[in-house]
């Protein structure tokens, strides 16, 4: 190096051989703000170029920052820049490499403490942000990290914790709590989530269903305090008064319960945690179906006709109209459902919260002790309907529904986990209660294919068999290798296997003589509801598989349900012709036989 001299900014140019190729322009705005406030703290290294110009061979980022200031009018275009003239003997590439490699960056912990010191000396956050060319949020975050316990900052400096873990400790200003959690959490639990959970163990995160239901704003309006997490992108925070939160939830649910009581139920319970255990003492009863009024029937037929015309149309407008039509048709269908007085006398509803904070209402629940008496009374009053489906067909249809539940369990392994653990817990802790689940764990495969007459027409069975083949291709050949293989698998793989085992264990088949509201089949309905099972994805009423196995009167009733009143000409067709015609008419309508409908909409 030789002399240091002042050279006009517009006489400088960047040397194209600079070794820094990646990120050369990163942080230029921040550097420009710092130079504008603090001046150029380190001179540029230059060498003569053509005419009276100079190439910057070290300090290109500082040069680009000065150019940015000149472009903004903060400094003059000929602003005098302190430069060191490199000697001819020095290799420019080696000098550029030395500046980028030999220097050591400041540890972030030192930077955090430095920001804290500047603020503590009286500088405002907005002022510091402007002087260093960063946002006020960044300054606030660095200040929060700078105020961590010296023990936490020391652990960060020494590499015992990383930046995300340091940010997790910053959720509280309590140094004693920070240090206690650092000591208490063993290395394998020292992750950001565990740290936050330990420091806020008495508080309720904004992701909790109770907070979602009430809303943080309403909670704060009621006087609740909120701890904000600067390093949470959603910045949801934590409700610090769990007692107030629960009271607000209970009050809001009670208001919903008051409205529900007007429906005539014998009881309405409110529960924050509406889970399987809370519903274990109940069984569900299905509504009766009244004859539809003429006006409703006429409207339903008109809506069905319009739906059939639009179903093959393209475009958003057609799709929106189809949704409207379907909603109205569903409403008209449900309007014909009712609960007899003897059912309302013992049935009730339970209100609680879903995992996402929305209100969940479970209607038509009867305590199991009352349900037995209700079934006995109903059995004595009702005889077998004239258009009842053959027992073998009901067995076939419910076998297909079992397969569909299994196929959905493969798609939703989180529900499979609940179903499997529930079934195993019943056997382990509740002796004599194994019949209260439809999952035949042992593992006993339900062997549904033998019950389905036209197995090739069952997409659910095909989905299960496809998954069987996929898993067989990834599992080790030797059973001795299975345990170490499973230990090395991610949770998603194990859940997928569990979902398949649950799938092949499902038995929701209504065999000959079985009661459709038995505990096992009631659990099958509950499992189907939890999965959001849509049987139209897995079943189409075909000529061979369905219509060819039922009487003419039942075929005509199916057409009526799917399309409204059937044309008289259909009654004159031969049975074989009617079977084929019915399959065509019912196709793509979403119609399902009673045993395949959701429990709340199943035919009486």
SVG drawing of the C-alpha trace seen along z (x, -y; Angstrom):
<svg xmlns="http://www.w3.org/2000/svg" viewBox="-99 -18 105 83">
<polyline fill="none" stroke="black" stroke-width="0.4" points="0.0,0.0 1.1,-3.6 -0.5,-6.9 -4.0,-7.8 -5.8,-10.5 -9.2,-11.9 -10.7,-11.0 -14.0,-12.4 -16.7,-9.7 -17.5,-10.2 -13.8,-9.3 -14.2,-5.8 -15.4,-2.6 -15.8,0.9 -13.2,3.4 -14.8,6.3 -12.3,8.8 -13.6,8.6 -13.7,12.1 -17.0,11.6 -19.6,12.7 -22.4,13.8 -24.4,11.3 -22.2,8.4 -25.2,6.0 -26.9,7.4 -27.3,4.8 -26.3,1.8 -29.2,-0.3 -28.2,0.4 -24.5,-0.4 -25.5,-3.6 -27.5,-4.7 -24.6,-4.0 -22.1,-5.9 -24.6,-8.9 -24.7,-8.9 -21.2,-7.8 -19.1,-8.6 -16.8,-6.3 -15.0,-4.4 -12.6,-2.5 -11.1,-3.8 -11.4,-2.2 -8.4,-0.5 -7.9,-1.7 -5.5,-1.5 -5.2,-3.8 -7.4,-3.0 -7.7,-4.6 -7.5,-8.4 -7.9,-10.0 -10.1,-7.3 -9.5,-4.7 -10.7,-1.1 -11.9,-0.1 -10.3,3.3 -11.2,3.6 -14.3,2.0 -16.8,2.4 -19.8,2.6 -18.7,-0.7 -18.4,-2.2 -21.9,-1.0 -23.3,-2.5 -21.6,-5.9 -23.1,-5.7 -26.5,-5.1 -26.2,-8.2 -25.1,-10.3 -28.1,-9.0 -30.4,-9.9 -28.9,-13.4 -27.5,-12.8 -23.9,-13.5 -22.6,-15.2 -21.6,-13.2 -18.0,-14.4 -18.0,-13.7 -14.3,-13.3 -13.8,-9.7 -10.9,-8.6 -8.9,-6.0 -5.6,-4.1 -3.6,-3.7 -2.4,-0.1 1.2,0.4 2.0,1.9 3.6,5.0 0.3,6.1 -1.9,8.6 -5.4,7.1 -7.1,10.5 -5.1,11.5 -5.9,8.2 -9.7,8.6 -9.5,12.2 -7.7,11.0 -10.3,8.4 -13.2,10.9 -11.5,13.9 -9.3,12.6 -11.8,10.4 -14.0,11.9 -17.7,10.9 -19.0,9.6 -20.9,12.3 -24.7,11.5 -24.7,11.5 -22.2,8.7 -24.4,6.8 -27.5,7.3 -25.8,5.9 -24.4,3.0 -27.9,2.0 -29.1,2.3 -26.3,0.0 -27.1,-2.6 -30.8,-2.6 -29.9,-2.8 -27.8,-5.9 -31.0,-7.7 -31.4,-7.0 -34.9,-6.3 -35.8,-3.2 -36.9,-5.2 -33.6,-7.2 -31.5,-4.1 -33.4,-2.4 -32.8,-5.4 -29.1,-5.7 -28.4,-2.0 -30.8,-1.7 -33.0,1.0 -36.7,1.2 -37.9,0.3 -39.0,3.9 -35.5,5.2 -34.2,2.7 -36.9,3.8 -36.0,7.5 -32.2,6.9 -33.0,4.9 -35.1,7.7 -32.3,10.2 -29.7,7.8 -31.8,7.8 -31.6,11.6 -29.9,12.9 -26.1,12.8 -26.2,16.5 -28.4,17.1 -26.3,14.8 -23.2,16.6 -24.7,19.9 -25.5,18.4 -21.9,17.1 -20.4,20.5 -22.7,22.4 -24.7,24.2 -27.9,22.7 -28.7,21.3 -30.4,18.1 -33.9,19.6 -33.5,21.0 -32.2,17.6 -35.3,15.9 -37.5,18.4 -36.0,17.4 -36.8,13.7 -40.5,14.4 -40.0,13.3 -37.8,10.6 -37.5,12.6 -33.8,13.6 -34.3,16.0 -36.9,17.9 -34.7,17.9 -31.8,19.4 -34.0,21.9 -35.4,23.3 -31.9,23.4 -30.8,25.6 -34.0,27.7 -34.3,28.7 -32.0,31.4 -30.2,31.1 -32.6,33.2 -35.5,31.0 -33.8,27.7 -35.7,26.7 -37.6,23.4 -41.0,25.0 -40.1,26.6 -38.5,23.4 -41.6,21.3 -43.9,23.9 -41.9,24.1 -41.8,20.3 -45.5,19.9 -46.8,23.1 -49.6,21.3 -50.7,19.3 -52.8,20.1 -51.3,19.7 -53.3,17.8 -53.4,21.1 -55.5,22.7 -59.1,23.4 -60.4,21.3 -58.6,18.2 -59.7,18.8 -63.3,19.1 -63.2,15.9 -60.6,13.9 -57.7,12.1 -59.4,8.7 -62.5,9.7 -60.4,11.3 -58.4,8.0 -61.6,6.0 -62.7,8.1 -59.6,7.1 -57.3,10.0 -53.6,9.4 -51.6,10.8 -47.9,11.7 -46.7,11.0 -43.9,13.0 -41.8,10.7 -40.3,13.7 -43.6,15.4 -44.4,14.5 -48.1,14.6 -47.4,12.6 -50.3,14.3 -49.1,14.2 -50.4,15.9 -53.5,15.2 -52.2,14.8 -55.5,15.1 -56.7,18.7 -59.5,18.4 -61.0,15.3 -60.6,17.0 -62.5,20.1 -65.3,18.0 -65.7,16.1 -65.8,19.4 -68.4,20.8 -70.6,17.7 -70.4,17.7 -71.2,21.4 -74.1,20.9 -75.6,18.4 -75.5,20.9 -77.0,23.5 -79.9,21.2 -80.8,21.0 -80.5,24.8 -82.8,25.5 -85.6,24.1 -85.4,27.2 -87.1,29.2 -84.2,31.4 -84.5,32.8 -81.0,31.6 -78.3,29.3 -74.8,29.7 -71.9,27.3 -68.3,28.6 -65.1,26.9 -63.4,30.1 -65.9,32.1 -63.9,35.2 -64.7,38.9 -64.4,39.4 -67.0,36.7 -69.4,38.5 -68.7,42.0 -71.8,42.2 -74.1,41.4 -75.3,43.1 -76.9,41.4 -80.4,41.9 -81.6,41.3 -84.5,39.1 -87.8,40.4 -88.7,39.3 -92.1,37.8 -93.9,37.7 -92.7,34.6 -95.4,31.8 -96.5,31.3 -95.0,27.8 -91.6,29.1 -91.8,32.1 -92.6,29.8 -89.7,27.5 -87.3,30.4 -88.3,31.8 -87.7,28.3 -84.3,28.0 -83.3,31.5 -84.2,30.8 -82.2,27.6 -79.3,29.4 -79.3,32.1 -79.2,29.5 -76.2,27.7 -74.2,30.6 -72.2,31.0 -71.6,27.2 -68.3,25.5 -67.5,22.2 -67.5,20.7 -71.1,19.4 -72.4,22.9 -70.4,24.3 -71.7,21.6 -75.3,22.3 -74.8,26.0 -73.6,25.4 -76.7,23.3 -79.0,25.9 -77.3,28.7 -77.6,26.7 -81.3,26.1 -82.0,29.7 -80.3,30.9 -82.3,28.4 -85.6,29.7 -84.5,33.3 -83.6,32.6 -86.9,30.7 -88.8,33.9 -86.8,35.4 -88.2,35.3 -87.7,36.8 -90.7,38.4 -91.9,37.1 -90.6,40.2 -87.2,39.6 -87.1,35.9 -88.1,36.9 -84.7,38.6 -82.5,37.2 -80.4,34.1 -77.5,32.1 -73.9,31.4 -72.1,28.2 -68.3,27.8 -65.3,26.5 -63.6,28.1 -59.9,28.0 -60.0,24.9 -62.2,23.0 -65.4,23.3 -68.6,24.3 -69.4,28.0 -72.9,29.2 -73.8,32.9 -77.6,33.4 -79.8,36.5 -77.7,38.0 -79.2,40.5 -77.5,41.9 -76.8,45.6 -79.1,46.6 -82.0,44.8 -81.1,45.9 -81.7,49.6 -85.2,48.9 -85.8,46.7 -84.7,49.4 -86.9,52.0 -90.0,49.7 -89.2,48.9 -88.8,52.6 -92.1,53.5 -93.9,50.7 -92.3,51.2 -92.6,54.1 -90.3,54.9 -91.1,52.3 -92.4,53.7 -89.6,52.2 -86.8,53.3 -83.5,54.2 -82.5,57.9 -80.2,58.8 -77.5,60.0 -77.5,56.7 -77.3,54.7 -74.3,56.9 -72.7,56.1 -73.4,52.4 -72.1,52.0 -69.0,54.0 -68.3,51.4 -68.9,48.7 -66.3,50.5 -63.8,50.5 -64.5,46.8 -63.9,46.0 -60.6,47.9 -59.6,46.0 -60.3,42.7 -58.2,43.9 -55.2,44.4 -55.8,40.8 -56.1,39.4 -53.6,41.3 -54.2,38.9 -57.7,40.2 -56.4,43.8 -54.1,43.1 -57.1,42.2 -59.1,45.2 -56.3,47.7 -55.3,46.3 -59.0,46.2 -59.6,49.8 -56.5,51.0 -57.3,48.9 -60.7,50.4 -59.2,53.9 -56.4,52.9 -58.4,50.8 -62.1,51.3 -62.7,55.1 -65.9,56.2 -66.1,53.0 -64.3,54.2 -67.6,54.3 -67.9,50.5 -65.5,50.0 -65.7,51.1 -61.9,51.5 -61.1,55.2 -57.6,54.8 -55.7,57.8 -54.8,57.4 -57.8,59.3 -58.4,58.4 -62.1,57.9 -61.8,59.7 -64.5,57.6 -63.9,58.9 -65.8,62.1 -69.0,60.0 -68.9,57.7 -70.6,59.4 -69.0,57.2 -65.6,56.5 -64.2,55.0 -66.7,52.2 -65.5,51.2 -62.9,48.3 -62.4,48.4 -61.1,52.0 -58.9,51.1 -57.4,48.2 -56.7,50.4 -55.0,53.1 -52.9,50.4 -51.7,49.2 -50.9,52.8 -48.7,53.2 -47.0,49.9 -46.1,50.7 -45.0,54.2 -42.5,52.7 -40.9,50.5 -41.0,52.9 -37.9,55.0 -38.1,58.6 -37.0,60.2 -39.1,59.7 -35.9,59.5 -35.0,56.3 -38.4,54.7 -37.7,53.3 -34.5,51.4 -36.1,50.3 -39.1,48.8 -36.8,47.0 -35.2,45.2 -38.5,44.1 -40.0,40.6 -43.3,40.3 -45.2,39.8 -44.1,43.3 -45.2,45.0 -48.5,43.1 -49.1,44.3 -48.5,47.9 -50.8,47.4 -53.5,46.0 -53.3,49.1 -53.6,51.5 -56.6,49.5 -58.0,49.7 -57.9,53.4 -59.3,53.8 -62.5,51.9 -65.7,53.9 -68.8,51.8 -70.7,54.6 -74.3,55.0 -74.7,58.8 -77.9,60.7 -79.8,60.1 -77.5,57.2 -79.1,54.0 -78.1,50.9 -77.8,48.9 -75.6,51.5 -72.6,50.1 -70.2,51.3 -72.2,49.8 -72.8,46.6 -69.0,46.3 -68.7,46.9 -71.0,43.9 -68.9,41.8 -65.7,42.8 -67.2,42.0 -68.3,38.6 -64.8,37.9 -63.3,38.8 -65.9,36.7 -66.6,39.8 -68.3,39.1 -69.5,42.5 -70.2,41.0 -66.5,41.1 -66.5,44.8 -69.9,46.1 -72.2,45.8 -75.4,47.8 -74.9,50.1 -77.3,52.4 -75.4,55.6 -74.2,54.6 -77.3,52.9 -80.5,52.5 -80.5,56.1 -80.7,57.3 -83.7,55.3 -87.5,55.3 -89.2,53.1 -90.9,51.0 -87.5,50.3 -86.0,49.4 -88.8,46.9 -88.4,45.4 -84.7,44.9 -85.5,43.1 -88.0,40.9 -85.5,40.0 -82.8,39.2 -85.0,37.4 -88.4,36.7 -91.6,38.5 -90.7,41.1 -92.4,41.2 -95.3,43.7 -93.7,45.3 -91.0,46.7 -93.5,49.0 -94.2,50.7 -90.6,51.7 -89.4,55.2 -87.4,55.7 -84.2,56.2 -84.8,53.0 -85.8,51.1 -82.6,52.1 -80.4,50.6 -82.6,47.5 -82.4,46.9 -78.6,47.1 -78.5,44.5 -81.0,42.2 -79.3,42.3 -75.8,41.9 -74.1,38.6 -76.9,37.5 -75.1,38.3 -77.9,40.6 -77.0,43.4 -78.9,46.4 -79.9,46.0 -77.1,48.1 -74.5,45.9 -75.9,42.5 -74.4,40.5 -76.1,41.6 -77.9,38.3 -79.5,38.6 -80.0,42.4 -83.4,43.6 -85.6,44.7"/>
</svg>
